[in-house]
């Protein structure tokens, strides 16, 4: 499967969706609601097996999601900015 990811969300107290697209079918593969307010970054593993997502300032969590099973790992502690 060739994947493409996008995210939405920027309003306070809303959940931010991550939408995974099946590029060949040009259709939504799944929608994940994992973060609050927004998603700062998305990254796929080289084999398209995992998706890593970083929540915004209000969320601050880094999550790893197995794409086929659509299940995410335990949440990481909040990411703390230095300086």
N, C-alpha and C positions, 0 to 999 in steps of 0.2 A: 504494500500500500504506500502510495506517495502522499504525504500529509502536508497540510498547510494549516497554520494556526492564526487565529485572530482573537482579539479580546475587546470587551466593551466595559463600560461602567466608569463613572466619574462623579456621581452624586453621593453626597454624604449619607451614610446608613443604608446604602444599596449594596447588593452583591454584584460582583463583577464576573461576567460569563467569559469562559474561554470556549471558542467554537473551533472544533477540528473538522477540516474539510477533506473529503476524498477528492484529490485533484483530478483523477481520471474520470470519475463519475460526475464531477462538478456538483457534488451534493454534500450536505452536512453529514459527517460521520457520527459526531456526538457533541453534546454541549455539557461543559463542566462548570459548576459553580463552586469555586474553591476559595476565593478571596473576597475581602470587603473593599468596596469603593473602586479600586482599579487594580490593574495588573501592569507592573512596570516592565517586565521582560519575560520572553518565552524562548526556550531553546530545545531542540530535538536532539536525541542521541544520534550518532552516526548511522545506526541501523533502523531508525524510526521506531524503536521499541519503547522509548521513554520520552516524556515531555517534562521539562523542568520549568516551573513558573515562579516568579517573584512577585509578591503582593506589594502594594504601594505603601506609603508612609503610615497610614492608619492600620495596615494589616501586618506588613513586615515579615511575612512568612515565606519560606522557600519550600516548595513542594515538588516531589517527583511523582509522576503519574505513569503507570503502565498503560500504554495506549490501547492494546487489544482488550484488556480486562476492564479498562476505564476506572481503575481503582488507584487511589493515591496512597503514598506512604504516610506514616505518621508525620505530623507537622513538625517542622524544625522550630527551635526557639526563635523568637523575633531577631531579625538581623539588626545589629546595632552599628550605627555609623560612627566612625572614629573621627575625632577632630571637631 
